[in-house]
Structure formats: structure tokens, C-alpha cells
Amino acid sequence: INMCSIASIVGEPIVVAYAMAKGAIESLTRSVAVHSANNQYNIRCNSVHPAGILTPMVEGIGPKIMGRDDLRPAGDGPAPSALGEPNDIANTVLFLASEESKFINGAAIRVDNAKSVMEGAVA
């Protein structure tokens, strides 16, 4: 399970090198998945693509990148401007590591509350 970012999907002009590195990880994920499947290895490889998650990294640079100081978790309902919580990512990784995801291989799982598909939602 590789940790990526929606920056590799939507592009982020302020963090170009970060987006490029995450894009390379996304490509590596697909290559490992195909290689493992072609060789009938019992190995799956997927990537997780979070949007802003309320972590020390985002707290440190988030206001500058996102252009706002009101960093807050999403709560119970959909809120495109809110941040996710670390457990949102942990639960996704736990699912991908389990047998419940046995037919998921080479996937880019977005954990972003639809931010990567909403116009204007990503800075």
C-alpha cells in the first residue's frame, strides 16, 4: 500500500516537486500490481490518495497552500472545505490490507471527500 496524494491526480502548482514525487509513486503502484499479477504472485499493490488531512504537516503548511487559517476536521457530513482526520486514512489502509479487498489491485483510492472531482475545491 503506497501513500500518495490527490496532488498526483489534480496537480498542485505550489508544491510541484511534491506532486511529481507522488505521481511517481502512483505509477510505481500500477507497475508493481501488473508485474505481480502477470507472475501470479500473491501480492496486491494499491495507492491511497488523501486530500488535506489534519496532521502536523498540513497544520504547518496548510494555511499557506489552502489560503485560509480555519483548518478543521470534516465532522459528520460532507464539507468540501474541511480536512480529513488521520483515522480516515488509517481505516482505508486497514481495508486495503485485509482480505476484504482481495480483488482490488493497481487502484488509486482517493480519500478526499470528492475534492479531486469538484471544480474549485482544490487550491
C-alpha positions as CSV (number, residue, x, y, z in Angstrom):
1,I,0.0,0.0,0.0
2,N,1.6,3.2,-1.2
3,M,0.8,6.6,0.2
4,C,0.2,9.2,-2.5
5,S,-1.8,12.4,-2.6
6,I,-4.5,13.9,-4.7
7,A,-1.7,16.3,-5.7
8,S,-0.7,13.5,-8.1
9,I,-4.2,13.5,-9.6
10,V,-5.2,17.1,-9.8
11,G,-1.8,18.9,-9.8
12,E,-0.7,21.4,-7.2
13,P,1.1,24.5,-8.5
14,I,2.5,25.5,-5.2
15,V,4.1,22.1,-4.4
16,V,5.3,20.9,-7.8
17,A,8.1,18.6,-6.6
18,Y,5.8,17.0,-4.1
19,A,3.1,16.4,-6.8
20,M,5.8,15.0,-9.1
21,A,7.1,12.6,-6.4
22,K,3.6,11.4,-5.6
23,G,2.9,10.9,-9.3
24,A,6.0,8.6,-9.5
25,I,4.6,6.6,-6.6
26,E,1.3,6.2,-8.3
27,S,3.0,4.9,-11.4
28,L,5.1,2.5,-9.4
29,T,2.0,1.2,-7.8
30,R,0.5,0.3,-11.1
31,S,3.7,-1.3,-12.4
32,V,4.1,-3.4,-9.2
33,A,0.4,-4.5,-9.5
34,V,0.8,-5.6,-13.1
35,H,4.1,-7.3,-12.5
36,S,2.7,-9.2,-9.5
37,A,-0.5,-10.2,-11.4
38,N,1.5,-11.3,-14.5
39,N,3.8,-13.5,-12.5
40,Q,0.9,-14.9,-10.4
41,Y,2.4,-13.6,-7.1
42,N,0.0,-13.3,-4.2
43,I,0.8,-9.6,-3.9
44,R,-1.5,-6.7,-4.5
45,C,-0.4,-3.1,-4.8
46,N,-2.6,-0.1,-4.4
47,S,-2.2,3.6,-3.6
48,V,-4.0,5.9,-1.2
49,H,-4.5,9.5,-2.3
50,P,-5.6,11.7,0.6
51,A,-6.6,15.3,0.3
52,G,-5.8,17.6,3.3
53,I,-5.7,15.6,6.5
54,L,-5.4,17.3,9.8
55,T,-1.8,16.4,10.6
56,P,1.2,18.4,11.7
57,M,2.4,18.7,8.1
58,V,-0.9,20.2,7.0
59,E,-1.2,22.4,10.1
60,G,2.3,23.8,9.3
61,I,1.9,24.5,5.6
62,G,-1.9,24.1,5.0
63,P,-2.9,27.7,5.7
64,K,-0.3,29.0,3.2
65,I,-1.3,26.5,0.5
66,M,-5.0,26.5,1.1
67,G,-5.2,30.2,1.6
68,R,-7.1,30.1,4.9
69,D,-6.5,29.7,8.6
70,D,-9.6,27.9,9.7
71,L,-8.3,24.3,9.4
72,R,-10.9,22.0,10.9
73,P,-11.9,18.3,10.6
74,A,-14.9,17.4,8.4
75,G,-17.3,16.2,11.1
76,D,-20.2,14.1,10.2
77,G,-21.4,15.5,6.9
78,P,-19.9,16.3,3.5
79,A,-17.9,19.5,3.7
80,P,-15.6,20.0,0.7
81,S,-13.6,22.7,2.5
82,A,-13.0,20.7,5.7
83,L,-10.0,18.4,6.3
84,G,-10.0,14.7,6.9
85,E,-8.7,13.1,10.0
86,P,-5.8,10.6,10.3
87,N,-8.2,7.8,11.1
88,D,-9.9,8.3,7.7
89,I,-6.6,7.2,6.1
90,A,-5.9,4.5,8.7
91,N,-9.2,2.9,8.0
92,T,-8.7,2.9,4.3
93,V,-5.2,1.3,4.7
94,L,-6.7,-1.3,7.1
95,F,-9.3,-2.2,4.5
96,L,-6.7,-2.5,1.7
97,A,-4.5,-4.7,3.9
98,S,-7.4,-7.0,4.6
99,E,-8.8,-10.0,2.6
100,E,-12.0,-7.9,2.1
101,S,-10.1,-6.1,-0.7
102,K,-8.7,-9.2,-2.3
103,F,-9.8,-8.2,-5.8
104,I,-8.5,-4.6,-5.6
105,N,-5.1,-4.4,-7.3
106,G,-3.5,-1.4,-9.0
107,A,-6.1,1.0,-7.8
108,A,-5.7,4.7,-6.8
109,I,-8.0,5.1,-3.8
110,R,-9.0,8.8,-3.3
111,V,-9.7,9.7,0.3
112,D,-10.7,13.3,-0.4
113,N,-14.4,13.9,0.2
114,A,-14.8,14.4,-3.6
115,K,-12.3,17.3,-3.6
116,S,-10.4,15.9,-6.6
117,V,-13.5,16.0,-8.8
118,M,-15.1,19.3,-7.6
119,E,-14.3,22.4,-9.6
120,G,-12.5,25.0,-7.4
121,A,-12.3,22.7,-4.4
122,V,-8.6,22.2,-4.5
123,A,-6.3,25.2,-4.2
